[in-house]
Every structure is written in structure tokens, then in C-alpha cells.
């Protein structure tokens, strides 16, 4: 969403967002949940539509965004590792 907002404000086409996680990890008791998630068949991609272009990037409101075609898989509960 941020990439699309920035592109809209700068009159550019959104392409690719490169992100680096400094401390991303998976706990051992979550490994089977990751495998279950990765084993799921992908569903169609949802589409994000921005309904207006505000004057500033700080003037967007939640009503300015519409998500179409979102079909999520059922929730997979994970225990909290403390």
C-alpha cells in the first residue's frame, strides 16, 4: 500500500519494494505451521484500488482504499512463544 501511495504522489508506476528484515526468525514450535502455510495452493491475487489522490501523502484516509478479490485461506492458530 505504501509503495502504491508513493507512486501515486510522484506520478510514477509502482514496481518493486525491497525490504530487509533485521531480526526475522521462526520458533521451532512454529515450523510445522510455516510448512502448512507454504503447502497451501495460491489463490487469485487481490487488487488494491486507490479511489482518490489527496494533495499530500499524509492526507490519505482508510476510505481511499478498496481491496477487490480478496479470498483468504482459513486462519492457522499459532501458540505464542515466550
KAMO-V845324 format. One record per pair of residues at least 12 apart in sequence whose ideal C-beta (glycine too) atoms are under 7 Angstrom apart, sorted by sequence separation. I is the first residue (numbers start at 1). GAP is how many residues later the second one is. D is the distance in Angstrom with one decimal. If there is no record, write none. Layout:
# KAMO-V845324
{{I;GAP;D} {I;GAP;D}}
This chain:
# KAMO-V845324
{{52;12;5.4} {51;13;5.4} {3;14;4.5} {50;14;5.9} {50;15;6.1} {51;15;6.1} {48;17;6.5} {49;17;4.5} {48;19;5.8} {49;19;6.4} {46;21;5.3} {47;21;4.6} {46;22;6.5} {47;22;5.6} {46;23;4.8} {46;24;4.0} {44;25;5.8} {44;27;6.6} {43;28;4.9} {40;33;5.4} {37;39;6.3} {36;40;6.1} {8;42;6.0} {33;43;5.5} {4;44;6.1} {8;45;5.7} {33;45;5.2} {4;46;6.2} {1;47;6.4} {9;48;5.0} {30;48;5.5} {29;50;6.2} {6;51;6.9} {5;52;5.8} {29;52;6.0} {27;54;4.2} {5;55;6.2} {1;64;6.8}}
